[in-house]
Amino acid sequence: KEAHYADDGECELLGIPKGENTTIYRAVGCEECNYNGYKGRTGIHELLIVDEHIRELIHNGKGEQAVEKYIRTHSPSIRQDGCSRVLAGKTTLEEVLRVTREEG
């Protein structure tokens, strides 16, 4: 892997302030990783904890959209978990963007 400072666009995607010289990494291939820039696997996760409010939404038949809207404002998304792993140096932003999708 190759270290570099996150540019303004990367900072925006990572949800961090611009211009703070945050180090992130790019995938650089070598013989050890079969020239793809990655070795092994790192999981990123999204966890739904069913609290009282979600129980009420489900019980009252509010539907998937209402439940998802509540979840999006009260728990981290899979992309946010991936971004935390980018900032920890465990993976690259490119890989997180490749394996996640978020709607605006």
Secondary structure, 3 states (H helix, E strand, C coil): CEEEECCHHHHHHHCCCCCCCCEEEECCCCCCCCCCCCCCCCCCCCCCCCCHHHHHHHHCCCCHHHHHHHHHHHCCCHHHHHHHHHHCCCCCHHHHHHHCCCCC
